Amino acid sequence: MEHSRGTRVAAPRSSIDVWSLQCEDCLKWRIIPTQEEYEEIRRKIIEDPFVCSKKSNVSCNNPADMEYDNSRFAPNGRKFRAGTEVASFLKENPEYKDLSTSDFSFSVPKVMMDTVPVDAAKVESSGGSKRKFNPKMILAVEY
């Protein structure tokens, strides 16, 4: 990206860490390597639902590319699954007084609705009945 005076300006960084889709058949999550590929699949998701076999050398029999585990880890390796566990740890370890439970999030990555096609839920299947669109099957991950 170039500024009007000829100086280079860094392109804005995306807040999306991973492009992924959920297989309609097995519900496993598959990582899509590029935004361009993700957008191409997303544009056709109603007419041509995403399935594992659309990825090269992948089937529903393969393990998922990613799982959602919202655990967090303390410096000593202790695993936290909820804010109450973090609060207990912080109380027991005053050397981390600069941290707060609000510094930790256990929320599931959200579906960024602004990335879901506006007309996705309105598209009719070839049989004439409306097919229910599940935006969670298309996920641009933002934490």
N, C-alpha and C positions, 0 to 999 in steps of 0.2 A: 504494500500500500504506500502511495507517495503523497506527501503533503504538497500544498499548492506552491511552496517555495522550492520544491525539488528535494527536500529532505525526506528520508524514509521514516515512516511511522509504522510501528508494529501493529499488525492486525489484531482486533480484539480477540481475546482468548475465550473460547466457549466454556460455559459452565457444565457442559455435558462431558462426563468422564468415559462412558461406555455406550456404544450403540448396541442394542440387543432386541431380539424378538422372541416371542414365545411360540413354540410349535403348537399348531391347532390340534394335532393328534395326541401327542404325549405330554404336552404342557411344560416341556423342558425349555430352559432359556438358552438361546444361541447368540453368541457374540457376532455382530456384523462388523467387519473390519473397517469400513469407511462410512462416512456420513452419506456419500453419494450412493453407495450400494443400499444403505438403509432407506434412504429417501425413495429410491427406485422401487424397492419391495413395498414400502409403505403406501405409495401411490396406487398400487394394485391389490392391496390387502383384502378388499371385499370380494373382488372378482376372482382373485387368485391367492387364497390364504397361505400364509407361511407355514411350511412343514420342514422338518429336519433335513429331508432329502434334497432340499434346494441348495444346501451347502455341499460343496464338493467332499466326497468320501465321508459323509455323515448320515446317520440314520437314527431313528428313535431308539435303537438298541445301544447307542453310544451314551456315555455319561453326559450330563448337562455341562455346558461350557461354564456356567456360573450358578451359584446358589446364593440365596440371600440369607446371610447370617449377620444379624445386627449386633453381634458381640463386640465388645471393646476390651482391650487389654491394658493392664497396669504395667508400669516399668518392671515390676517383679514377675510378670507373666500371669498374674491372676486374671481370670476371665470374668468380665462383667456382662450380664444380660439385661440389667435394668438400672435405672437411676438410683434406686435404693441401695444397690450393691456398691455403686460408686460413692454414695454418701457415707456408707459404713467405712469403706476403705479410706476416704479422706479424713474421717474422724479418727481412725486408728493410726494414720500416718501424717502427723502434722508437718512433716517436711514438704508436703505438697500443698501448703496453705495458699499458694498462689492460684490453685485450681478450684473450680466450683462445679457442682453437678450440672449447672447450665452450660458448661463447656463440652458436655457429652450429649450426643443424640442417639437414640435407639430407634428412631423412626425408620420405616421402610422407605426405600427410594420412591419418590413420587413420580407419577405419570405427569409429564409436562403437557398439559392439555393444549397448550399453544402449538404443540408439534403434531397433534392429531388432526387429520383432514376434517374440515368443517362439515362436509357432506357425507362423511363415512357412515353415520348411522342412518342416513336417508336412502342409501343405495339399495335398490331392490334386487333380489336374486333372480335368476332366469325363470324360476317357477312363479314369480309374481308376488310371493310373500316376502315381507321385510325380514331380513336376517339381522339379528341383534348383534351390534358391534360392541366388542369389549375392548376399550382403550388400553386395558392393562396388558393386552397381548402385544402392544407396540410400546416399547419403553425406551425413552431417552433418559438415562439415569442422571439425576442431579441430587447431590447430598447437601 
